[in-house]
């Protein structure tokens, strides 16, 4: 404790002996504060927090002692609760070493630290992540007592080894084996409305499951259950429950289209793997879209090769923002490790001869030509990456002149997105088509051109390569339009 004297002109020169004795007594009683300061000498009260922000313990065992520290000397006892803020397992216990469970803990005036242990429940179920770890976030709450406070954010300096933490993350190592992964065998499928064979939907597991259970699958799309299709599985409120037995390595069920004889256009059934319970882990392909092709509708399909395509590099004003990739044999998109390496693409299609009022389907199709970098992005990010297509109303931009500095404005809401869900390392190196549905926009586009901008997120600096019109028609960007001919 520091005692600071403040000079005052009106203070008498003589200090009574009793006052002087009191001051000396205070000085002696305070002495030198040997408690760790954590860089907070000027705090009005003592800060309380964890001395480490991580700990590890195996399920069912007792952790090593975990310490809570106080930044400066306490002059009275304080108490608080230690609680798990992110645990879905009942039976986890915080307690004093060698003691029984006690949710209320304290620090006394003569203590600089207190210790507790954590005993995670062993409930016989798998509750961890894909690496066999259950994360438990621990907080201090409900402080009782004067002259102290629980920190809301980390304090002090890690370099000076005097840091305390507002929260603690405990990694609980699971005893049970990691469950199998499950995903759809494919992301999409097609069936004719008048097909005599139903569409078969397949789900695959990485290994046989040791337990039985039920999958929850959310059903959406433009097709109406019972009116446009039926399934052999009960469907209620847009949800189907698919049972599976122990030892299962794959699950299959059928969707049968209903041929209603009406001209209504193609429809879709979208299945989302929504609830796998604790027996299975989600894989990469969690959504399946089945297109039911209307057989009653005479149609014409037009394949339009892109009229102009180019990539731009950098964000407006960055070092590479004058770069133009209009003559390149590949189109590159990347969210970039920096503004200088951010890349996006622009496409322009000629709509001459297309009647917007007859369009029933329109897809921008981009074809990958170097999938190896794409797999790296999937590996580094650890999950799906998403490309988004945005409408550009200004069609005057030039293939050889568009740059990050001269690019036309685009809408802020994407026309369509494509999310990659490939199994890591299982996709081919090239030739994968990424499709973007632009039907709604084409049905109202009347100026004879369609311009769009492509961006991507979550590549962590990796680049995704598409074929350009310079690469050849086979892999060039295309606009595939289906029109009614009735």
Secondary structure, DSSP 8 states (H G I E B T S, - for coil): --------TTS-S---HHHHHHHHHHHHHH----S--TT-TT-SSEEEEES-SEEEEETTSB---EEEEESS--SS-EEEEEEESS---TT-EEE-TTS-B-SEEEE-TT-SEEEEEEE----SS----TTSEEEEEEEEEEEESSSEEE-SS-BS-TTTT--BBSEEEEEEE-SS---EEEEES-SEEEEETT-SS-EEEEEEESS--SS-EEEEEEEESSS-BTTTEEESS-EETTEEEEEE-TT-SEEEEEEEE---------EEEEEEEEE-TTTEEE-S--EEEEEEE-TT--EEEEEEE-SEEEEEES-TTSTTTT-B-TT-SEEEEB--SSGGG-EEEEEEEE-TT--GGGEEEEEEEEEEEEHHHHHHHHHHHTS--EEEEEEE------TTT--TTT-----SS-SEEEE----TTTS-SS--EEEEE-HHHHTT--SSEEEEEEEEE--TT--EEEE-TTT-TTTS-EEEEEEE--
